[in-house]
Amino acid sequence: MNKHQLVANIAEKSGLTKKDVELVINNLLDEITNALASGEKVQFVGFGTFETRKRSSRTGRNPQTGETINIPETIVPAFKAGNKLKEAVK
């Protein structure tokens, strides 16, 4: 499912316009992004938790030259599924 299909499904089920649903989804994603960028955790009980994790520095290999390189430490977004989501997917 892509964003367009998600908007259409929610609009059909809720009776809202597609434009209104798209605005809500865009604002939701913006808020999650802003919270993660500031180091906060976003938790939806039963669905899951969005958070950031630190990935340690490590050595890697340039696939074109075979030369070893140092990959610096970085912060990456992560999602941990909640129990209700896990059960629904089973």
N, C-alpha and C positions, 0 to 999 in steps of 0.2 A: 504494500500500500504506500502510495506517495502522498505528499502534502495535499495535493488537489483532491484526491480521493477521500482523504480524511476530512477535509473541509466539507465536501459534498455529503458524506455520511452523517456528520454531526448536524449539519444544517437540516437535513431531511428528518432526523430523529427529534431535533429540538424545536423545529418550526422557526428558527432564526434564519436570517438571510445569509447567503454564503459570504457576503462582504463582512458582516458582523462577526461570523465565526472565524474568518481568516484574520481579522483584526485581533480577536482574543487569542488565537493561537500564536500569532506573531509577538504579541505582548508577553505571553507566557514564556516563549522561548527566549525573548530578550531578558526577562527577569531572571530566568535560570542562568543564562550566560553571564549577566552582571554579578549575580551572587557567586558563581564559581570564580569569576575573575578577581573578586575581592577576597577569596579564600573561604567563603561560607559553604555550608553543606545545605542541599535542598532535599527535603525528605517528604515523600508522599506515603503515608502509612498504608501498608498493604501492597502498594505498587513498587516502590523502591526508593533508592537514595542516589542522588547525583553528588559527587564530591571530586576533589582534586587529590592526586597522589604524586609524590615525588619519585621520579625515576632516577636512580643513581647513575653516575657517570660510568662508562664502560668502554672497552676497546672494541672496535669493529673493523671490518675490512672493506675497502673500496672494491666493488666487484669488477670494475674495469681494469684496474691496475694491480689488484692484489695487495696493495699497500695497507698496512694497519693504520688506523686512525683512532683518535680519542673522541668519543661521543660524549658531549658535556651533560651534566645533570640537568634535568628539565622537569617541569610540572605538567602533568597530563590530566585531562578529565576522565572520570570513571563512573560507571553505573553499577550498583549492586541491586539485584532484583529482590523484591519483598516476597513474603510467603504467599500472599494471594495470587500474585503474578506467577510464581513458580508452580503453584497448584493448577492454575488455569492452563498453563502450557503443557503440563504432563499429559 
